[in-house]
Amino acid sequence: MTVRIDELDRKILSQLQDDASQSLDEIARRVGSSKTPVWNRIRKLKDAGVIGRQTVILDPEALGLEACFFVLVRTSEHEADWQKTFLATLQARPEVLEAHRLAGDIDYILKVRVPNARAYDAFYQALISEVKIHNVTALLSMEEIKSTTLLPL
């Protein structure tokens, strides 16, 4: 279900996407409103599921996670039990930052963050020992050109 969002809601969401640690007073000042209406709108947007959990963005390289791999997975298995096991395996692996089921020749794409190629190999070995996979292709990102969590509003 789509939630009706007006221009003030968009301004508030833009401020929160930019820096969710801002005070209500600061957000209200920046969007040209007062604190109570801003609080009510934020609560409404949370209740509607527009705003999910709030978190911080960490620098992976500062934490020693210098290698980013995009992993293309092809499988010949499409039964519910296999999918359940595969998804549980992905959920249990903190290295997997994103996982998408695709249309086309590739069934899934994973975004995996690890310290180095040796750590990726350990991830890969663990993955194929837990789930039967037809083909895995790993692509090492040489340079991150753009990465954002900001949705276009």
C-alpha positions, 0 to 999 in steps of 0.5 A: 500500500502506498502512503500519501506523502506531501511536500513537508513529509518529503522535506522531513524525510530528506533531512532524516536521510541526510542525518537522522541524529538531528534534533527535532528542533533542527529538522523543524527549522530546516523544513520551515515548521515547528517541532510538534507537527514534525514529530507527528509526521515522523510518527505517522511515517514510522507507523505507516512503515515509510521510516524503518529502523534507524542506524549508522553508516560505518566505513567498511575500509576503516574496519578492515573490510577492504574487499567487496565482491558481487557474487552471481549465483546460478542454481538448478534447484528451485524447490521451496526447501532449497530456497528456505535453506539458501535464504537461511544460509544468507541470513546467517552470514554477516558478510552478505550485505545484500541479496537479490533474486533476479530475472534472467540467466542469473538467479541471485546476486549477493553483495559480500564484504570481507577483508580480502580474497582469502576471506572471500574464499572461506565464505565461498567454501562455507556457502557451497558446503551448506547449499547445493549451487550450480554455478558461482561467479565472483566479481571483485569491485575494483573501485566504489564509484557511488554508494548511497542509502538516500532514496530519491524523493 
